[in-house]
């Protein structure tokens, strides 16, 4: 068991503690879970395996309890629609249909046979798959990238499995589509669409259309959504009632269409959905006309419950899980991906009364002693003219104690998105830091989800300002509370979080070092180079371009290397289409010329968000090594050294 010790604690400075959470072990012994699909009582899910270079493997648990890989070596069920993907497979009567990552084409696995390609349409991608039993075909969100010099075209299509390459456009004309859902009688299709410059959590609409006898869709009917309203996860009840999530009350709550009227199912200041960065996820499931199993978020913590839509009452199901995804039903049971501050993410089976929970698969294949785990404490603190949120993790390692009077260094973690949220599930990469003697603030800055639409919109026009202010305010709050050492505060983030790190570097002297993972250095370059899904992200978060070009340049670190106040380390995938590597290279070279201590590691084959095991291991070790040199503490054990330019120079 990791963390077991019978000796007295060793006295050693914070940051220099030996950890049971070695980067290599974290990579080798942990996996991730994705899309869950249920077919005739069999349960399928995606496992993301860093030890296999981040391969997405379809796994099946049969009704007899046996578990096996469905996807053979050499295949990777991952789609690049919207670049973030999701919903890369579906199952019908034991036959598996999936998108193969290498060519983004649809494949089929018939039991006892090797995967076979269904279509050969290079440049087209497929996601959010479902099977249309009435017309014997796959329905999917499709993204046509065949013209390199033009914006991708998004649509909903059908693909007939027995006719290679035969596809039919069912819905088109909007900039984006998601969530095509077939009614129980096979006669209707519901879906969500939205247009530039919106993202789906800003404004989206729900439509329904009827299938004709030829399989084509009739005239769409607008059900809900529009300006200032975001629609998520349409689901059909067995009786044909259409349910969905809307934030028109400021919170993502449940609604339904009944007798051609939209009505509220249940109102609560809580989020019953997540921002759809990925396709195909589910946060609720319809058990019957008077019972909806749901998960909902309050203050960053997810809970389970059952809603009676007739009485409009919610019964909370007591559980240890505080992070819940992919909620599905299977043979009278609930299936979901669950995790807690002390339990790694797992595929969980629960009876519908919530009285029995069984783990079907766990992401951590190492047993961790709970006494070694730092548990998050939710904090709320003043920032700007409002308040911000975060999760605070104190250092924890029962084998060590700090010298009397010493306070720990603080690592401020900034999530991506920026419309995302810090998860409460136990994260061995985060415990890598707390067990070494770091305190961690996992920041939910203004703009994060989980606190209502109004909180999300506080970042509109203020990206690179409010998020940085919240990072500084959160750190100062912990300093004033006496939890951390003001002279040893560092900041780390990926993607949009990396952008916040760079903005902090040019506007704050509080931090002593920063780690930027595939972060945005140049907002104008991002607009030119990034993919379609996020191409208008900056219009709401910064301002209209080119009219507010001044703000784009003002908040892009690439234009202000002279203002960078602390050392930086960069991590970048060479195949990143969201934040191209040339941004990182230009920023790094500018800092080198200025004499700022800087390091950079580029990873061939990696895209936006690292998946390869060796990449994750090397990044963790390199970030730790970087901080040790800047903050001046020793690392126990063998950690590979990296080159840090200008470290011996004054800055």
C-alpha positions in Angstrom: 0.0 0.0 0.0 1.4 3.4 -1.0 2.2 5.6 1.9 2.5 3.0 4.6 5.1 3.8 7.3 5.6 2.8 11.0 8.5 5.3 11.8 8.3 8.7 13.4 7.8 11.6 10.9 11.0 13.1 9.6 11.5 16.8 10.0 12.3 18.4 6.6 11.5 21.6 4.8 8.3 21.9 2.8 8.8 21.0 -0.8 11.6 18.6 -0.1 9.6 15.7 1.2 9.9 12.3 -0.4 6.6 11.3 -2.0 4.9 8.0 -2.6 3.3 9.6 -5.7 6.2 9.3 -8.1 5.5 10.6 -11.6 6.4 7.3 -13.2 4.0 5.4 -10.9 1.2 7.9 -11.5 1.5 7.3 -15.2 1.9 3.6 -15.1 -0.8 2.9 -12.7 -3.6 5.3 -13.6 -6.1 5.5 -16.5 -9.0 7.8 -17.4 -12.6 7.0 -18.1 -14.9 8.4 -20.9 -18.1 7.7 -22.7 -20.4 5.1 -21.2 -22.8 3.2 -23.5 -25.3 0.5 -22.4 -26.5 -2.2 -24.8 -29.0 -4.9 -23.7 -27.6 -4.9 -20.2 -23.9 -5.0 -21.3 -21.9 -1.9 -20.2 -19.3 -0.3 -22.4 -16.9 2.5 -21.6 -13.8 4.3 -22.8 -10.5 3.8 -21.0 -7.7 6.3 -21.7 -4.4 4.7 -21.0 -1.3 6.9 -20.6 0.9 3.8 -20.6 -0.3 3.1 -24.1 0.4 6.7 -25.3 -3.1 7.8 -24.4 -4.9 5.2 -26.5 -8.7 5.3 -26.0 -9.8 1.7 -25.6 -13.4 0.4 -25.6 -14.0 -2.0 -22.7 -17.1 -4.1 -22.1 -18.5 -5.6 -18.9 -21.0 -8.4 -19.8 -24.0 -9.2 -17.8 -22.2 -12.2 -16.4 -19.6 -9.8 -14.9 -16.7 -10.6 -17.3 -14.7 -7.6 -18.4 -12.6 -7.4 -21.6 -11.2 -5.0 -24.2 -13.3 -4.7 -27.3 -10.8 -2.6 -29.2 -7.7 -4.5 -30.3 -4.2 -3.1 -30.2 -3.6 -0.6 -33.0 -7.0 1.0 -32.8 -7.9 4.1 -30.9 -11.6 5.2 -30.4 -11.2 9.0 -30.4 -12.8 11.7 -32.5 -11.6 15.2 -33.3 -14.9 16.9 -34.0 -14.6 20.3 -32.3 -11.0 19.1 -31.7 -12.1 18.0 -28.2 -14.2 15.1 -29.5 -16.6 12.9 -27.4 -19.2 10.3 -28.2 -16.7 8.3 -30.3 -18.6 5.0 -30.2 -22.0 3.4 -29.9 -23.3 -0.2 -29.6 -26.3 -1.9 -31.1 -27.1 -5.6 -30.4 -23.5 -6.3 -29.5 -22.1 -4.6 -32.7 -19.7 -1.7 -31.9 -19.4 1.3 -34.1 -16.6 3.8 -33.5 -14.4 6.6 -34.9 -10.8 5.5 -35.4 -8.5 8.3 -34.4 -5.8 8.0 -37.1 -8.2 8.6 -40.0 -11.3 9.8 -38.2 -13.4 7.3 -40.2 -16.2 5.1 -38.9 -15.4 1.5 -38.1 -17.5 -1.5 -37.0 -16.6 -4.4 -34.8 -18.8 -7.5 -35.2 -18.2 -10.0 -32.3 -15.5 -12.4 -33.2 -14.1 -10.2 -36.1 -11.5 -7.5 -36.5 -12.6 -3.9 -36.9 -13.6 -3.0 -40.5 -13.8 0.5 -42.0 -17.3 1.6 -42.9 -16.5 4.7 -45.0 -13.6 6.3 -46.7 -14.1 10.0 -46.6 -10.7 11.5 -45.7 -11.1 14.9 -44.1 -14.5 14.1 -42.5 -14.9 13.4 -38.8 -17.7 11.7 -36.9 -18.8 12.1 -33.3 -21.8 11.8 -30.8 -22.8 8.5 -32.5 -26.1 6.7 -32.0 -27.8 3.9 -33.9 -31.1 4.4 -35.7 -32.9 1.1 -35.5 -35.8 2.1 -37.8 -33.6 2.9 -40.8 -30.6 0.6 -39.8 -28.0 3.3 -39.8 -25.6 5.5 -37.7 -26.6 9.0 -36.9 -23.7 11.3 -36.0 -22.4 14.8 -35.8 -20.1 15.3 -38.8 -17.3 17.8 -39.4 -16.1 18.3 -42.9 -12.5 19.4 -43.0 -11.7 18.5 -46.6 -10.9 22.1 -47.7 -7.8 23.3 -45.8 -8.3 26.9 -46.9 -11.9 27.1 -45.7 -13.7 26.8 -42.4 -14.9 23.3 -41.5 -18.6 22.5 -42.2 -20.6 21.0 -39.4 -23.8 19.0 -39.8 -25.8 16.0 -38.7 -25.5 13.0 -41.0 -26.6 9.4 -41.3 -24.2 6.7 -42.4 -25.6 3.3 -43.7 -23.3 0.6 -42.5 -23.8 -1.8 -45.4 -23.0 0.9 -48.1 -19.4 1.9 -47.8 -19.1 5.7 -47.8 -22.8 6.3 -48.2 -23.9 9.2 -46.0 -26.8 11.6 -46.0 -27.0 15.1 -44.6 -29.9 15.3 -42.2 -29.4 18.8 -40.7 -27.1 21.6 -41.9 -26.9 25.4 -42.0 -25.8 26.2 -38.5 -22.2 26.6 -37.5 -22.3 23.7 -35.0 -24.4 20.7 -34.0 -24.5 18.3 -31.0 -26.6 15.8 -29.3 -28.7 14.1 -32.0 -31.2 12.0 -30.1 -33.8 9.6 -31.7 -37.2 9.4 -30.1 -38.3 5.9 -28.7 -40.6 5.3 -31.6 -37.9 6.2 -34.2 -40.1 8.9 -35.7 -38.3 12.1 -34.5 -34.9 13.5 -34.0 -33.9 16.1 -31.4 -30.6 18.1 -31.6 -28.8 21.2 -30.5 -27.2 23.8 -32.7 -25.6 27.2 -32.4 -23.9 29.8 -34.5 -20.8 32.1 -34.4 -19.8 34.0 -32.3 -21.4 31.9 -29.6 -20.2 28.9 -27.8 -22.7 26.4 -26.6 -22.7 27.6 -23.0 -23.4 31.2 -24.3 -26.3 30.6 -26.6 -27.7 27.4 -28.3 -31.1 26.1 -29.5 -33.0 22.9 -29.3 -34.8 21.6 -32.4 -37.0 18.6 -33.2 -38.0 17.3 -36.7 -39.8 14.2 -37.9 -38.4 11.5 -40.1 -40.2 10.9 -43.4 -40.6 7.4 -44.8 -37.4 7.9 -46.8 -35.4 8.7 -43.7 -35.0 12.4 -44.4 -36.0 15.0 -41.8 -38.9 17.3 -42.2 -39.1 21.0 -41.2 -37.4 21.6 -37.8 -39.4 22.9 -34.9 -37.6 25.3 -32.5 -38.3 24.1 -29.0 -36.1 26.2 -26.7 -33.0 28.3 -26.5 -31.6 31.3 -28.3 -29.9 34.5 -27.3 -28.7 34.4 -23.6 -29.9 30.8 -23.2 -27.9 27.6 -23.3 -29.4 24.2 -23.9 -27.8 20.9 -22.9 -28.5 17.2 -23.2 -31.9 16.5 -24.8 -33.2 13.1 -23.7 -36.4 11.3 -24.7 -38.5 9.6 -22.0 -40.0 6.2 -22.8 -43.4 7.9 -23.3 -42.0 10.3 -25.9 -41.7 13.3 -23.6 -38.6 15.4 -24.5 -36.4 16.6 -21.5 -33.5 19.0 -21.6 -31.4 21.3 -19.6 -31.6 25.1 -19.9 -29.9 28.0 -18.0 -32.7 30.6 -18.6 -33.1 30.8 -14.8 -29.4 31.6 -14.4 -28.7 27.9 -13.5 -28.7 24.8 -15.7 -31.9 23.3 -14.6 -34.2 20.6 -16.0 -37.2 21.3 -18.4 -39.4 19.2 -20.6 -41.6 19.6 -23.6 -45.1 18.3 -22.9 -48.3 19.0 -24.9 -46.2 21.4 -27.1 -45.4 23.5 -24.0 -42.0 23.9 -22.3 -42.3 23.6 -18.6 -39.9 23.5 -15.7 -39.2 20.1 -14.1 -37.4 21.3 -11.1 -35.8 24.6 -10.1 -32.7 24.9 -7.9 -29.7 27.1 -7.6 -27.5 24.3 -8.8 -26.0 23.1 -12.2 -27.6 20.0 -13.7 -25.2 20.1 -16.6 -21.7 20.8 -17.7 -20.3 23.0 -20.4 -20.2 20.8 -23.5 -16.5 20.9 -24.4 -16.9 17.2 -25.2 -19.8 15.6 -27.0 -22.1 12.9 -25.8 -21.9 13.2 -22.1 -24.9 12.8 -19.7 -25.7 14.1 -16.3 -29.2 12.7 -15.9 -31.3 9.7 -16.9 -35.0 9.2 -17.1 -36.2 6.2 -15.1 -39.9 6.7 -15.6 -42.6 9.4 -16.0 -42.3 10.2 -12.3 -38.6 9.5 -11.6 -35.5 11.2 -13.0 -32.1 10.2 -11.8 -29.8 13.2 -11.8 -26.5 14.6 -10.8 -26.1 18.3 -9.9 -23.3 20.7 -8.8 -23.4 23.1 -5.9 -20.2 25.0 -4.9 -18.0 22.7 -7.0 -19.3 19.4 -5.5 -21.5 17.0 -7.4 -24.4 15.1 -5.8 -26.8 12.4 -6.8 -30.6 12.8 -6.6 -34.0 11.7 -7.8 -36.5 14.2 -9.1 -40.2 13.6 -9.2 -41.3 15.9 -12.1 -44.9 15.8 -11.0 -44.4 16.9 -7.4 -41.3 18.9 -8.4 -39.4 17.5 -5.4 -35.8 16.3 -5.2 -34.6 13.5 -3.0 -30.9 13.5 -2.5 -29.0 10.2 -2.6 -26.3 10.1 -0.1 -23.0 9.0 -1.5 -19.3 9.7 -1.1 -19.0 10.8 -4.8 -18.4 14.5 -5.4 -17.6 14.3 -9.2 -20.1 12.5 -11.4 -20.2 12.0 -15.2 -21.8 9.9 -17.9 -24.9 8.9 -15.9 -26.7 6.0 -17.6 -29.3 3.3 -16.8 -28.7 -0.5 -17.3 -31.1 -3.2 -16.2 -32.5 -1.4 -13.3 -29.2 0.0 -12.2 -27.4 3.3 -12.6 -24.0 3.5 -14.2 -21.7 6.5 -13.9 -18.1 7.6 -13.6 -17.7 8.7 -10.0 -14.9 10.0 -7.9 -14.4 11.8 -4.5 -11.6 13.6 -2.7 -10.3 10.3 -1.4 -11.5 7.9 -4.2 -10.1 7.9 -7.7 -12.5 8.0 -10.6 -14.2 4.7 -11.2 -17.0 3.1 -13.2 -19.7 2.7 -10.6 -22.9 0.6 -10.5 -25.7 1.8 -8.2 -29.1 0.4 -7.4 -31.7 3.1 -8.1 -32.5 3.5 -4.4 -28.9 4.5 -3.8 -28.4 1.9 -1.1 -25.6 -0.1 -2.8 -22.6 1.0 -4.8 -20.3 -1.3 -6.6 -17.0 -0.4 -8.4 -16.8 -2.0 -11.8 -13.4 -0.5 -12.7 -11.0 1.9 -11.0 -8.6 4.4 -12.6 -5.9 3.8 -10.0 -4.3 0.5 -10.0 -2.2 1.3 -6.9 -3.7 1.2 -3.5 -3.2 4.6 -1.7 -3.5 4.9 2.0 -6.2 7.5 2.7 -4.1 9.2 5.4 -1.7 10.3 2.7 -4.4 12.1 0.7 -4.9 15.8 1.1 -8.7 16.6 1.0 -9.9 19.9 -0.5 -11.4 22.6 1.6 -13.8 24.9 -0.4 -12.9 28.5 0.1 -14.6 31.8 -0.9 -12.7 35.0 -0.9 -13.1 38.7 -1.9 -11.7 39.6 -5.3 -12.2 42.8 -7.3 -15.7 44.0 -6.7 -17.0 40.5 -6.0 -16.0 37.1 -4.7 -14.3 34.1 -6.2 -13.9 30.5 -5.3 -11.4 27.7 -5.1 -10.4 24.4 -3.5 -7.5 24.6 -1.0 -5.3 21.5 -0.4 -2.9 21.6 2.6 0.4 19.7 2.4 0.0 16.2 3.7 2.5 13.4 4.1 2.4 11.4 7.4 6.0 10.5 7.0 7.2 14.2 7.3 6.7 17.3 9.3 8.0 20.8 8.6 10.5 22.7 10.9 8.7 24.8 13.5 7.4 28.1 12.2 7.9 27.3 8.5 5.0 27.8 6.1 4.6 25.8 2.9 5.0 27.1 -0.6 1.8 27.5 -2.6 1.0 26.3 -6.0 -1.9 28.1 -7.6 -3.5 25.8 -10.2 -5.6 27.4 -13.0 -8.0 25.3 -15.0 -8.5 25.6 -18.7 -11.6 26.4 -20.6 -11.8 29.1 -19.3 -15.4 27.8 -18.9 -14.5 24.8 -16.7 -14.2 23.9 -13.0 -11.7 22.5 -10.6 -12.7 18.9 -9.9 -13.0 17.5 -6.4 -12.0 14.0 -7.4 -8.7 12.7 -6.0 -6.0 13.6 -8.5 -2.7 11.8 -8.0 -0.9 14.5 -10.1 -2.2 17.1 -7.5 -1.3 14.8 -4.6 2.2 14.6 -6.2 2.5 18.2 -5.0 0.8 18.1 -1.6 2.7 15.0 -0.5 6.0 16.8 -1.3 5.0 19.7 1.0 3.3 22.1 -1.3 -0.1 23.7 -0.5 -2.3 23.9 -3.6 -5.1 26.3 -4.5 -7.2 24.8 -7.3 -8.8 28.0 -8.5 -12.4 28.5 -9.7 -12.0 32.1 -10.9 -14.8 34.3 -12.1 -15.8 32.6 -15.4 -15.8 29.1 -14.0 -18.9 26.9 -14.1 -20.8 25.6 -11.1 -21.9 28.9 -9.8 -24.6 30.0 -12.3 -24.6 31.8 -15.6 -24.0 35.2 -13.9 -20.7 33.9 -12.5 -19.6 32.5 -15.9 -20.3 35.9 -17.5 -18.1 37.8 -15.1 -15.2 36.9 -17.4 -16.9 38.5 -20.4 -14.6 41.3 -21.6 -12.3 40.6 -18.7 -10.3 37.6 -19.7 -6.7 38.1 -18.7 -7.9 40.5 -16.0 -10.4 39.0 -13.6 -8.9 35.5 -13.7 -5.5 37.0 -12.8 -7.0 39.1 -10.1 -8.7 36.1 -8.6 -5.4 34.1 -8.7 -3.7 36.9 -6.8 -6.6 37.5 -4.4 -6.9 33.8 -3.6 -3.1 33.5 -2.9 -3.2 36.6 -0.7 -6.3 35.3 1.2 -4.3 32.2 2.1 -1.2 34.3 3.1 -3.4 36.5 5.3 -5.0 33.4 6.8 -1.5 32.1 7.7 -1.6 29.0 5.5 1.2 29.7 3.1 4.6 31.4 2.6 4.2 34.7 0.7 7.7 34.4 -0.6 7.2 31.0 -2.3 4.0 31.3 -4.4 4.0 29.7 -7.9 1.3 29.4 -10.6 0.6 26.7 -13.1 -2.1 26.2 -15.8 -2.9 24.6 -19.1 -4.6 26.0 -22.2 -6.7 29.0 -21.0 -5.1 28.4 -17.6 -1.7 28.7 -19.3 -2.9 32.0 -20.7 -3.7 33.2 -17.2 -0.2 32.2 -16.1 1.3 34.4 -18.8 -1.0 37.3 -18.0 0.0 37.0 -14.4 3.6 37.0 -15.4 3.2 40.4 -17.1 1.0 42.0 -14.5 1.8 40.7 -11.0 4.9 40.4 -8.9 3.4 38.1 -6.3 4.4 34.8 -8.0 8.0 33.6 -8.0 7.7 31.2 -10.9 5.1 29.8 -13.4 4.4 26.8 -15.5 2.6 27.3 -18.8 1.1 24.2 -20.4 0.1 24.8 -24.1 -1.0 28.3 -23.1 -2.1 31.2 -25.4 0.7 33.8 -25.8 -0.8 35.8 -28.7 -4.6 36.3 -28.9 -4.4 37.6 -32.4 -2.5 34.6 -33.6 -4.9 32.3 -31.8 -7.8 33.9 -33.8 -5.9 33.3 -37.1 -4.6 29.8 -36.3 -7.0 28.0 -34.0 -9.8 25.7 -35.0 -13.4 26.5 -35.7 -15.0 25.6 -32.4 -13.0 28.3 -30.5 -12.4 30.7 -33.3 -14.8 33.3 -31.8 -14.0 32.6 -28.1 -12.3 35.9 -27.7 -15.2 38.0 -29.0 -17.1 37.8 -25.7 -14.0 37.3 -23.5 -11.9 40.1 -24.9 -14.0 42.2 -27.4 -14.8 42.5 -31.1 -11.8 42.3 -33.4 -10.3 44.3 -35.0 -12.1 47.2 -33.4 -10.6 46.3 -30.0 -7.2 45.2 -31.3 -5.7 47.3 -28.5 -7.1 44.9 -25.9 -5.9 41.9 -27.8 -2.4 43.2 -27.9 -2.6 44.6 -24.3 -3.5 41.2 -22.9 -1.1 39.1 -25.0 2.1 38.3 -23.2 4.0 38.0 -26.5 3.9 41.8 -26.8 5.1 42.5 -23.3 8.2 40.3 -22.6 9.7 43.3 -20.9 7.0 43.1 -18.2 7.5 39.4 -17.3 8.4 39.4 -13.7 9.2 35.8 -12.9 10.8 32.6 -14.4 8.6 30.5 -16.7 8.7 26.9 -17.9 6.7 25.9 -21.0 5.3 22.6 -22.1 4.0 22.2 -25.6 2.7 19.5 -28.0 4.1 19.8 -31.5 0.7 18.7 -33.1 -1.4 21.1 -31.1 -4.1 22.7 -33.4 -5.7 24.7 -30.7 -2.6 26.6 -29.5 0.0 26.1 -32.2 3.6 25.5 -31.0 4.9 28.6 -32.8 3.3 30.7 -30.1 5.3 29.0 -27.4 8.5 29.2 -29.4 8.2 33.0 -30.0 7.5 33.7 -26.4 10.3 31.5 -25.1 12.8 33.2 -27.5 11.7 36.7 -26.4 12.3 35.8 -22.7 15.7 34.3 -23.5 16.7 37.6 -25.0 15.5 39.5 -22.0 17.5 37.4 -19.6 14.4 35.9 -17.8 15.1 32.3 -16.6 13.1 30.1 -18.9 12.8 26.4 -19.9 10.8 24.7 -22.6 10.0 21.1 -23.4 8.3 20.2 -26.7 6.6 16.9 -27.2 6.4 15.2 -30.6 3.0 13.6 -31.3 1.2 15.4 -28.5 -1.8 17.6 -29.1 -3.8 19.9 -26.9 -3.9 18.2 -23.5 -1.3 15.6 -22.9 -2.2 11.9 -23.1 1.1 10.0 -23.4 2.4 8.5 -20.3 6.0 9.5 -20.8 4.9 13.1 -21.6 2.9 13.3 -18.3 5.8 11.9 -16.3 8.4 14.1 -17.8 6.2 17.2 -17.4 5.6 16.6 -13.7 9.2 15.9 -12.9 10.4 18.9 -15.0 8.0 21.3 -13.3 9.1 20.1 -9.9 12.8 20.5 -10.9 12.1 24.0 -12.2 10.5 25.1 -8.9 13.3 23.5 -6.9 15.9 25.6 -8.6 13.9 28.9 -8.5 12.7 28.5 -4.9 15.9 26.8 -3.7 14.9 23.5 -2.2 16.3 20.0 -2.7 14.4 17.2 -4.3 14.9 13.7 -2.8 15.3 10.9 -5.2 16.3 10.8 -8.8 14.6 13.5 -10.9 15.8 14.2 -14.4 17.4 17.6 -14.8 16.4 20.1 -17.5 18.1 23.0 -19.1 17.1 26.4 -17.6 18.3 29.3 -19.7 19.4 32.5 -17.7 19.0 30.8 -14.3 22.3 32.2 -13.0 21.4 35.7 -14.3 19.7 38.4 -12.3 16.1 39.2 -13.2 
